[in-house]
Amino acid sequence: MHLTRPTSPRLEPIPKVAERAREAMANSFANAVNVIATLAHSRSISKAFGEFAQTILYKGDLSRRDVEIAVLRMGWNCQSVYEFGQHTLMALAEVMTEEEIYLVTRPIAEGNWTPAEAALLQVVDDLYSDDCVSDATWAAATSHFSNAEMVHLIAASGCYRMVSGLLNSTGVERDEGVPDWPTAPSSA
């Protein structure tokens, strides 16, 4: 069971940071102004998180698709609409379909996932529910992913669990153009 999420920001985005972020993201498919301007309340955390998130998203051993599946699943599990919405934009622009994004919110068996993707989703679910990957899930995942990819998957899941908690707790509002939860496509 999830607690009620704030309906307005508990920490207001810093206006001058929001303005700079808006200018910097003018030509981007994503719009993360509110999160950038909210994290700016702690300059050192904002800087460290930015570097870590960029590594998780673009420099690790997992494919971009696998990273987005993991991030979306953790955002869904944590009921972080901001996180899920931002990564919906990223996934649609880069590696996933609307139907796949919807299926990330469903039980694993309902999706047409590859065995590797199903194992990846179960890793995320295990980490969300118990902060430890079960032996059975580990065996399934390691039959598809290298040691380096497993570290990346666990780090991505943990990073975006932390981000989801931060966004949920501070009440960061979705930026303009950032979607809400997905609805079932007619083909799902």
N, C-alpha and C positions, 0 to 999 in steps of 0.2 A: 504494500500500500504506500502511496506517495502522499506527502504533505501538500497542502495547498501552496501554489506558487504565488509570489507577489504579483499584484496586478498593475503596479507602477514601480518605477526604479527606486531602489533603496539607496543607491549611489547614482547621482545624476552624472551623465557624461560631461566631461570638461569641455566647455564650448570652443575654446581656441584649438584644442586637440581635435575635436570633431570637425572643425572647419578645415584643418590641414589634412585630416584623413579623407574627408569628402573630396578634396582636390586631388589627392593622390590616387583615389580609387575611381576617378571619373570615367575611365575607360575599361574598368574591370567588370567581369560578369558577376562578381560578388560585391556585396555592400556591407562591410563590417565596421561601419563608422561607430556605432554605439558601443561595441565591445572594445574597440581601440581606445575610445575616449573615456570609457569606464575604467579599464585597466590602468590608464594613465594616472589614476590616483596613487598608484605605487609604481614609480618609474623603474625601480630595479626589477620588480616582478614582471612588469610589462616587457621590459627588454629581454629578460631571461626567457619568458614564455614565448615571445616572438621568435627567438632563435631556436628554441626547442620545437615549437610547432612547425617551423619551416623544415627542420630536419625530419620530423615525423612525416610530414606531408610529401616532401620532395627529394629527400636525400637518403632514405633508408633502403633496406633490401627488398621490401615487399613492392609489388606492382602498385601503381596509383589506384587501380580498381580495387585491389584487396584492402588498401588503406581506407578508401572511401566506404567500402562495405563495413569495415570494422568501426569507423567513426560514426557512421549513421546508426549502426546497431546500438552502440553505446549511448548515443544521444537519445535514441528511442527508449532504451531501457531506463535511462535516467529521467525521462520525460522532460528533456530540455528542448523546447520548441525552437529557441534561438539557434542552438547548435545544429539541430536537425535541418532547420531551414537554410542556414548558411551552407551546410554541406550538401543539401539538395542542389543548390545552385552550382556548386563545384562539381558534383558528380554528373549532373546533366550536361555541363559544359565539356566534360572530359571523358567520362568512362562508363556511365550507366544510363539506363532508360527510366522513364517514369514508372513503368510497371515494376522494374527491379527495385526501385527506391521504395515503392509501396510494399513489396514483398519483404523488405528488410524489417518491416513492422509486424510481420506475421510469424507464426510458428515456422521453424526451419523446414519442416516437411511440406509446407504449402508452396514453397518456391521451387523453381526449376534450377536449383543450384548445382554446380559441379560438386563432386565429393570434396574437393579442396575448399570450396567456398562454404559448404555445409560445416566442415570442420572448423573453419575460421569463425563462422557465426557462433558455433558452440563454445569456442575458446572465449569469445567476448561474453557470452551468456554466463559461463562458469565464473569468469572474473567479476562480472557484475553481481552474481548471486553469492559468491563465497570468497572472492579475492584470491582464488587459487584454481588453477586448471586441474580438473580431475585426471586420474590415471588413464581412463578410457578416452577422454578427449585429447589428452596429450599424445597418446598412441596414434589416434586418428590423424591429428594435425601434423605430427612429425613424419607421417608417411607421405605428406605432400610438401612440407615446408622445411627448409634447412634450419640449422641452429640460429644463424643470423636472422633469418626471416621470423623465427619464433620470438626472438628478442624484440624485433621491430613490432610484431603483432601485439605482444604483451605491453610494450611501451606505448604504442598508439592507443590501445584500449585504456590503459591507466591515465595517460595524458588527457584524453577526451572525457574520461569520467571526472577528473579534477576540473576540467573546463566546464563541463555540464553543471557540476555543483556550484562553481563560482558564478556562472551565468544565472542559474536558478536562484541562488541566494541573494545576489545583488539586484535581481529584477531587471536585467538588461532587456530592453524592448527590441523586438525585431525591427530592423531598418526597412526603409521603403524598398519594395520589390522582393523582400525575403519571404518565401512562402511559409504557410502554416503546415500542419500535419497533412500528409498525403491522403487522398481518397482513392478508393479502389478504381483502377481503370476499367473500362468496359470489358477488357480482355482478361482481367485478373480473376 
